[in-house]
């Protein structure tokens, strides 16, 4: 589904989810929008194959982020989108996965709306869906998991805590994004709040890419699996 906000400005911004890694998972609409863009503002996790779809004369602006380091602050990214759109360009804001799932897409669209910029949202396959599918791990299963929750593994800087008690229930799949460095804390919190320490668990690295690796074990071995994944980087 694509959402639109309209105004009288000439420029236009398409917020495009590039998918979790495998370039073949880019949507057909995402493909078309990238090919017609005048400006592409892209993140670190977008593959070179997808970036190569842009026109030869398109302006490519890298604003990549990694844990604890943003080469371009979010406020500046927002401003780039506004300025390029006001110059009359077709702008693609290209993000890994889906822009609205831990991608700060909502913040960027708030800025566009406040500045009267035309925009649309082109959804992408989020990492949770892509990585688990490639690993052969169903997120839901009639006999095992009737619900699924996506949780950020980043500790909130404002001190807000995850409602761990709501996560520690059976028949539920938990997917932690960016949780490798917090694996010990995640394990302790879930077990403390009642989740069985033998609950099946997996760590997936480089999801959907050729170099994808999957580590499987029980919840109480999650920190060891995370350490192994980090050591092989």
Secondary structure in CASP SS format (residue, H / E / C, confidence):
PFRMAT SS
TARGET T0000
AUTHOR 0000-0000-0000
METHOD secondary structure of the structure
MODEL  1
X C 1.00
X C 1.00
X C 1.00
X E 1.00
X E 1.00
X C 1.00
X C 1.00
X C 1.00
X C 1.00
X C 1.00
X C 1.00
X E 1.00
X E 1.00
X E 1.00
X E 1.00
X E 1.00
X E 1.00
X C 1.00
X E 1.00
X C 1.00
X C 1.00
X C 1.00
X H 1.00
X H 1.00
X H 1.00
X C 1.00
X C 1.00
X H 1.00
X H 1.00
X H 1.00
X H 1.00
X H 1.00
X H 1.00
X H 1.00
X H 1.00
X H 1.00
X C 1.00
X C 1.00
X E 1.00
X E 1.00
X E 1.00
X E 1.00
X C 1.00
X C 1.00
X C 1.00
X C 1.00
X C 1.00
X H 1.00
X H 1.00
X H 1.00
X H 1.00
X C 1.00
X C 1.00
X C 1.00
X C 1.00
X C 1.00
X C 1.00
X C 1.00
X E 1.00
X E 1.00
X E 1.00
X E 1.00
X C 1.00
X C 1.00
X E 1.00
X E 1.00
X C 1.00
X C 1.00
X E 1.00
X E 1.00
X C 1.00
X C 1.00
X C 1.00
X H 1.00
X H 1.00
X H 1.00
X H 1.00
X H 1.00
X H 1.00
X H 1.00
X H 1.00
X H 1.00
X H 1.00
X H 1.00
X H 1.00
X H 1.00
X C 1.00
X C 1.00
X C 1.00
X E 1.00
X E 1.00
X E 1.00
X E 1.00
X E 1.00
X E 1.00
X C 1.00
X E 1.00
X C 1.00
X C 1.00
X C 1.00
X C 1.00
X C 1.00
X C 1.00
X C 1.00
X H 1.00
X H 1.00
X H 1.00
X H 1.00
X H 1.00
X H 1.00
X H 1.00
X H 1.00
X H 1.00
X H 1.00
X C 1.00
X C 1.00
X C 1.00
X E 1.00
X E 1.00
X E 1.00
X E 1.00
X E 1.00
X C 1.00
X C 1.00
X C 1.00
X C 1.00
X H 1.00
X H 1.00
X H 1.00
X H 1.00
X H 1.00
X H 1.00
X H 1.00
X H 1.00
X H 1.00
X C 1.00
X C 1.00
X C 1.00
X C 1.00
X C 1.00
X E 1.00
X C 1.00
X C 1.00
X C 1.00
X E 1.00
X C 1.00
X E 1.00
X E 1.00
X E 1.00
X E 1.00
X E 1.00
X E 1.00
X C 1.00
X C 1.00
X C 1.00
X C 1.00
X C 1.00
X C 1.00
X C 1.00
X C 1.00
X C 1.00
X C 1.00
X C 1.00
X H 1.00
X H 1.00
X H 1.00
X H 1.00
X C 1.00
X C 1.00
X C 1.00
X C 1.00
X E 1.00
X E 1.00
X E 1.00
X E 1.00
X E 1.00
X E 1.00
X C 1.00
X C 1.00
X H 1.00
X H 1.00
X H 1.00
X H 1.00
X H 1.00
X H 1.00
X H 1.00
X H 1.00
X H 1.00
X H 1.00
X H 1.00
X H 1.00
X H 1.00
X C 1.00
X C 1.00
X C 1.00
X C 1.00
X C 1.00
X C 1.00
X C 1.00
X E 1.00
X E 1.00
X E 1.00
X E 1.00
X E 1.00
X E 1.00
X C 1.00
X C 1.00
X C 1.00
X C 1.00
X C 1.00
X C 1.00
X C 1.00
X E 1.00
X E 1.00
X E 1.00
X E 1.00
X E 1.00
X E 1.00
X H 1.00
X H 1.00
X H 1.00
X H 1.00
X H 1.00
X H 1.00
X H 1.00
X H 1.00
X H 1.00
X H 1.00
X H 1.00
X H 1.00
X H 1.00
X C 1.00
X C 1.00
END
